[in-house]
């Protein structure tokens, strides 16, 4: 009988601790969901930036080629130098 009294005394504290832990789990779960959303948004931004870099690199290559050709057009042909 004495053990039953001890259990009845401990039980409310156990329930209180369980409820507290459940609230923590819900809080961490929500935080995890928000962080996963932010990670996905950042991944999309990185992909967009990667695409922008590739496009800029292509533009630079085109400009370099164009500049090189434009200088060739302005150069005096070898046949005229002879």
The 8 nearest C-alpha neighbors of each residue, nearest first, counted from 0:
[[1, 3, 2, 4, 5, 6, 7, 8],
 [0, 2, 4, 3, 5, 6, 7, 8],
 [3, 1, 5, 4, 0, 6, 7, 8],
 [4, 2, 6, 0, 5, 1, 7, 8],
 [5, 3, 7, 1, 2, 6, 8, 0],
 [4, 6, 2, 8, 3, 7, 9, 1],
 [5, 7, 3, 9, 8, 4, 10, 2],
 [8, 6, 4, 10, 5, 9, 3, 11],
 [7, 9, 5, 6, 10, 4, 11, 12],
 [10, 8, 6, 12, 7, 11, 5, 13],
 [9, 11, 13, 7, 12, 8, 6, 14],
 [12, 10, 14, 13, 9, 15, 8, 7],
 [13, 11, 15, 10, 14, 9, 16, 8],
 [12, 14, 10, 16, 15, 11, 17, 9],
 [15, 13, 17, 11, 16, 12, 18, 10],
 [14, 16, 12, 18, 13, 17, 11, 19],
 [15, 17, 19, 13, 14, 18, 12, 20],
 [18, 16, 14, 20, 15, 19, 13, 21],
 [19, 17, 21, 15, 16, 20, 14, 22],
 [20, 18, 16, 22, 21, 17, 15, 23],
 [21, 19, 23, 17, 22, 18, 16, 24],
 [20, 22, 18, 24, 23, 19, 17, 25],
 [21, 23, 25, 19, 20, 24, 26, 18],
 [22, 24, 20, 26, 21, 25, 27, 19],
 [25, 23, 21, 27, 26, 22, 28, 20],
 [26, 24, 28, 22, 23, 27, 29, 21],
 [25, 27, 23, 29, 28, 24, 22, 30],
 [28, 26, 30, 24, 29, 25, 31, 23],
 [27, 29, 25, 31, 26, 30, 24, 32],
 [30, 28, 32, 26, 31, 27, 25, 33],
 [29, 31, 27, 33, 32, 28, 34, 26],
 [32, 30, 28, 34, 29, 33, 27, 35],
 [31, 33, 29, 35, 30, 34, 28, 36],
 [34, 32, 36, 30, 35, 31, 37, 29],
 [33, 35, 37, 31, 36, 32, 38, 30],
 [36, 34, 38, 32, 37, 33, 31, 39],
 [37, 35, 33, 39, 34, 38, 32, 40],
 [36, 38, 34, 40, 35, 39, 41, 33],
 [39, 37, 35, 41, 36, 40, 34, 42],
 [38, 40, 42, 36, 37, 41, 35, 43],
 [39, 41, 37, 43, 42, 38, 36, 44],
 [40, 42, 44, 38, 43, 39, 37, 45],
 [43, 41, 39, 45, 44, 40, 38, 46],
 [42, 44, 46, 40, 41, 45, 47, 39],
 [45, 43, 41, 47, 46, 42, 48, 40],
 [44, 46, 48, 42, 47, 43, 49, 41],
 [47, 45, 49, 43, 44, 48, 42, 50],
 [46, 48, 44, 50, 45, 49, 43, 51],
 [47, 49, 51, 45, 50, 46, 52, 44],
 [50, 48, 46, 52, 51, 47, 45, 53],
 [49, 51, 47, 53, 48, 52, 54, 46],
 [52, 50, 48, 54, 49, 53, 55, 47],
 [53, 51, 49, 55, 54, 50, 56, 48],
 [54, 52, 56, 50, 51, 55, 57, 49],
 [53, 55, 57, 51, 52, 56, 50, 58],
 [56, 54, 58, 52, 57, 53, 51, 59],
 [57, 55, 59, 53, 58, 54, 52, 60],
 [58, 56, 54, 60, 55, 59, 53, 61],
 [57, 59, 55, 61, 60, 56, 62, 54],
 [60, 58, 56, 62, 61, 57, 63, 55],
 [59, 61, 63, 57, 58, 62, 64, 56],
 [60, 62, 58, 64, 59, 63, 65, 57],
 [63, 61, 65, 59, 64, 60, 66, 58],
 [64, 62, 60, 66, 65, 61, 67, 59],
 [63, 65, 67, 61, 62, 66, 60, 68],
 [64, 66, 62, 68, 67, 63, 69, 61],
 [67, 65, 69, 63, 68, 64, 62, 70],
 [66, 68, 64, 70, 65, 69, 63, 71],
 [69, 67, 71, 65, 70, 66, 64, 72],
 [68, 70, 72, 66, 71, 67, 65, 73],
 [71, 69, 73, 72, 67, 68, 74, 66],
 [70, 72, 68, 74, 69, 73, 67, 75],
 [73, 71, 69, 70, 74, 68, 75, 76],
 [74, 72, 70, 71, 69, 75, 68, 76],
 [75, 73, 71, 72, 70, 76, 69, 77],
 [74, 76, 77, 73, 79, 80, 72, 71],
 [77, 75, 78, 79, 74, 80, 71, 72],
 [76, 78, 80, 79, 75, 81, 74, 71],
 [77, 79, 76, 80, 81, 75, 74, 71],
 [80, 78, 77, 81, 76, 75, 74, 73],
 [79, 81, 77, 78, 76, 75, 74, 73],
 [80, 79, 78, 77, 76, 75, 74, 73]]
